[in-house]
């Protein structure tokens, strides 16, 4: 499998796609797992930390990562199965306002992310070559399954960068 091409995702997602340059995205996800676990657990003593009053806590970041993993994985499945129905948007701030991440232990939020990632890895490993090219529409934009696989990894890495740069 190769990286997504121009037109596989809207320009808004270029940052995430750029953070996942590997052709073997499944292998890269597997290699990323222990790095993500270590990065998140490095905040075990201060999971409620926010670098500014209006920013998400470490728990909030982890919960958002898990939500996005689930949504992007579902979209990849939907498109892989060639369902022509467009999917709605995912408004992260509304989802965060309706979440209960602050009441959850950081380790439980991490476990939720890891479970969603494991599920997505099973899906991606089982896709036929032609499924990676299938397209669908989400949030009013066209995406391929290949793009969502890379966006899963790029989104994870983007938030780990933010944690490393702003939360330490």
C-alpha positions in Angstrom: 0.0 0.0 0.0 1.2 3.5 -0.6 0.5 7.0 0.8 -2.7 8.9 -0.1 -2.6 10.9 -3.3 -3.8 14.4 -4.0 -7.6 14.3 -4.0 -7.8 11.4 -1.5 -8.7 13.9 1.3 -9.4 17.6 1.6 -6.6 20.1 2.1 -7.6 20.7 5.8 -6.2 17.2 6.5 -2.8 17.7 4.9 -1.1 18.2 8.2 -2.3 14.8 9.5 -1.4 13.1 6.2 2.0 14.7 6.3 2.7 13.2 9.7 2.2 9.7 8.4 4.6 9.5 5.4 5.1 5.7 5.6 3.8 3.5 2.8 3.2 0.7 5.3 0.7 2.5 7.5 -0.3 -0.6 9.4 3.3 -1.4 10.3 3.8 2.3 11.3 0.7 2.1 13.6 2.1 -1.0 15.2 5.5 0.7 15.8 3.7 3.8 17.1 1.8 1.9 19.8 4.5 1.7 22.5 5.6 5.3 21.9 2.0 6.6 22.4 1.6 4.5 25.5 4.8 5.9 27.0 4.0 9.5 26.0 0.5 9.3 27.6 1.7 7.5 30.8 4.4 10.2 31.2 1.4 12.4 32.3 0.1 9.9 34.9 1.0 12.2 37.8 -0.8 15.2 36.2 -3.5 14.0 33.9 -5.7 17.1 34.6 -2.9 19.5 33.4 -3.9 22.2 30.9 -1.3 24.5 29.4 -4.0 27.2 29.3 -7.3 27.6 31.0 -9.3 27.2 27.8 -7.4 24.2 26.5 -8.1 20.5 27.0 -6.5 18.6 29.8 -4.3 15.6 29.1 -7.3 13.4 29.8 -9.3 15.5 27.3 -6.6 15.1 24.7 -6.6 11.3 25.2 -10.4 11.1 25.1 -10.4 13.2 21.9 -7.8 10.9 20.4 -10.0 7.9 21.2 -13.1 9.5 19.8 -11.3 10.4 16.6 -9.9 6.9 16.3 -13.4 5.5 16.4 -14.9 8.0 14.0 -12.1 7.8 11.4 -12.1 4.0 11.7 -15.8 3.9 11.2 -15.5 6.1 8.1 -12.8 3.8 6.7 -15.1 0.8 7.2 -18.1 2.6 5.7 -16.2 3.5 2.6 -14.4 0.2 2.3 -17.8 -1.5 2.2 -18.8 0.8 -0.7 -21.8 2.3 1.0 -22.7 5.4 -1.1 -24.4 7.3 1.8 -22.5 10.4 2.9 -21.5 10.6 6.5 -22.0 13.6 8.8 -19.4 15.9 10.2 -17.6 15.4 13.5 -17.6 18.6 15.5 -14.9 18.0 18.1 -15.8 20.9 20.4 -19.4 19.7 20.7 -18.3 16.2 21.4 -15.8 17.4 24.0 -18.6 19.4 25.8 -20.7 16.3 25.9 -17.9 14.0 27.1 -17.1 12.9 30.6 -13.3 12.5 30.1 -12.4 14.4 33.2 -14.1 11.9 35.4 -12.2 9.0 33.8 -8.8 7.7 34.8 -6.1 8.5 32.3 -5.2 4.8 32.0 -8.9 3.9 31.1 -8.9 6.6 28.4 -5.7 5.2 27.0 -7.1 1.7 27.1 -10.1 2.9 25.1 -7.8 4.4 22.4 -5.8 1.2 22.3 -8.9 -0.9 21.9 -10.2 1.3 19.0 -6.7 1.2 17.4 -6.6 -2.6 17.7 -10.0 -2.9 16.1 -9.0 -0.5 13.2 -5.8 -2.6 12.7 -7.9 -5.7 12.3 -10.0 -4.0 9.7 -7.1 -2.6 7.8 -5.3 -5.9 7.7 -8.4 -7.6 6.2 -9.0 -5.2 3.4 -8.8 -6.3 -0.2 -6.4 -4.2 -2.3 -9.3 -2.6 -4.2 -10.9 -1.5 -0.9 -8.1 0.9 -0.2 -9.1 2.9 -3.2 -12.8 3.2 -2.4 -14.1 6.6 -1.8 -16.8 8.1 0.2 -18.0 11.5 1.5 -17.8 12.7 5.1 -18.3 16.3 6.3 -19.1 17.2 2.8 -15.7 16.1 1.4 -14.4 13.1 -0.5 -12.0 10.7 1.2 -10.5 7.3 0.3 -10.0 4.5 2.7 -6.2 4.8 2.1 -6.5 8.4 3.3 -8.3 7.5 6.5 -5.7 4.9 7.4 -3.0 7.6 7.2 -5.1 10.2 8.9 -5.6 7.8 11.9 -1.8 7.7 12.4 -1.2 11.4 11.6 -3.9 12.5 14.0 -2.3 10.5 16.8 1.1 11.9 16.0 -0.2 15.5 15.8 -1.7 15.3 19.3 1.5 13.6 20.7 3.5 16.5 19.3 1.1 19.0 21.0 1.5 17.2 24.3 5.3 17.2 24.0 5.5 20.8 23.0 2.9 22.5 25.2 2.1 20.2 28.1 5.7 19.6 29.4 
